[in-house]
Amino acid sequence: MATIYKAITVLFNQSKSFGKKVDLRIEKGKLLEMGDNLPIQKSDTLVEGKDLAILPALVDLRVHNTLPGNEHRETWTSLQNASIAGGIHYVQLLPTGQFPTQTVESVEYIKGINKDSFPRFIPMAPLTVDNKGENFADLMDLASAGVKGFSHKDSTLQNADLFLKCLQYLMTKDVVIYSQPNNDNLSMFGQINEGLQSTLTGLKGIPTISEVLSIKRDLDLLEYVIKHSFGNLNPNFGLHFYCISSKESVELIKEAKFKGLPVTCSVSSQHLLFDENAVSDFDSNFKIKPPLRTIEDKMALKAGVLDGTIDAIVSDHHPIEVELKEIEFDLASFGVIGIQTLMQSAFEGFNSKDIKTVSLALSSNPKKLLGIKDDDLEIGKSIVGSIVDLKSSVEFKESTNLSLSKNSPYFGFNFKTQIIQVFK
């Protein structure tokens, strides 16, 4: 028995039908037929929606790894379930947690957890041993073992000399160095954005200059390294800024790209939907780093996605137990869960005419950074992707949350995008 999906928008970038509406006949996850006005057989099941779309395998470039050691926050099984429920097929794991993936053996272990099915876990490695910012990790061995991404925990190295040497060592490799830009001295003890709400609530603010100065420093170091690379720069080497949050950051990265620097960046879906006013009632599920900033910043971030300055949208999934979230705001930990709602929250912040661009920020663009081949829709082949209705209404509830943690800002939120089917 096959299923006919009528007038479905194809969002597979490699397909000749990209952005067009077609009919699909699918049986047991395999595409049997694609075209206009496909005939419906008696045994077929017909699926029609207000605005159906078929998406390729999606990528979440930034997920906090809490394993092993924090199984009360998340397990491999719960992370798999939450990922697939949200249409996420590739999950890049930050080198966080008690035991960062800093050996070839630990990298191979994570790769092997789900190697024959989805979601695929893609481990990152730390730049320094135990993320202490002191001694280099085995960067060359890890890169040779297939590690595609390196970072300093979930932030950036504060030591400029150390970061410069990391750029110099890794510039010959097919890798990306990831940095969440932040100057620790300027953001110390900060809780929310430095602005109206920090004044009204009395909470210490984190200024945008903390992020901006960090980006400027890293761009200057990258430019210096390239200038002195003497032809040894790997064409796939790059620097990626995670979770930028300000208008100034967008402008800096746009300028760097114009200059030809190998720079990419991402934004969290939270920063595309919410602004600093979300923390006015001290809800710690809106306490994230970098903080939610002004409405002007949010609009600049959305514009950055649409014009291609921002390459990817991430969840910044960070499971945290209730004991560290449901307490006084200034004592609560930073971070929210979001991998299950990444795709829905990403589409929520944009109009239907922008779906092609948003889908690229969730699929093709991050796949390039990971060296993953883009998917296509091929007759007779199994589909890896998901089918959604872009004009529906579905509430995200605690009962539908598949993460073991509950620190979500989306409980009770009605998303306009409903996931109908996930193929894996």
Buried (B, 14 or more C-beta within 10 A) or exposed (E): EBBBBBBBBBBBBEBEBBBEBBBBBBBEBBBBBBEEEBEBEEEBEEBEBEBBBBBBBBBBBBBBBBBEEBEEBBBBEBBBBBBBBBBBBBBBBBBBBEBBBBBBEBBBBBBEBBEEEBBBBBBBBBBBBBBEBEEBBBBEEBBEBBBBBBBBBBBBBBBEEBBBBBBBBBBBBBBBBBBBBBBEEBBEEBBBBBBEBBEEBEBBBBBBBBBBBBBBBBBEBBBEBBEEBEEEBBEBBBBBBBBBBBBBBBBBBBEBBEEEBBBBBBBBBBBBBBBBBBBEEBEBBBBBBBBBBBEEBBEBBBEBBBEEBBBBBBBBBBBBBEEBBEEEBBEBBBBBBBBBBBBBBBBBBBEEEBBBBBBBBBBBBBBBBBEBEBBEBBEEEEBBBBBBBBBBEBEBEEEEBBBBBBBBBBBEBEBBBBBBBBBB
